């Protein structure tokens, strides 16, 4: 089952159309501050949206909100 979560798009740590690039950014960010909240790599659920984003897992919301966008979790980092 797909995990759908909601984030404010402006809170993204990194964005890219390439999963490898966004994964590398997440790993670098984790190395800089290993005590921070876990990270999550997500992909927009909209069919016309492309790319991946990295967010703090603690910022995820399970409820829809007008200022948040739905994403499908690709990987927990």
PyMOL commands that set and color helices and strands:
alter all, ss='L'
color gray80, all
select helices_A, chain A and resi 9-11+19-32+57-59
alter helices_A, ss='H'
color red, helices_A
select strands_A, chain A and resi 4-7+14-16+39-44+52-56+69-76
alter strands_A, ss='S'
color yellow, strands_A
deselect
rebuild
show_as cartoon
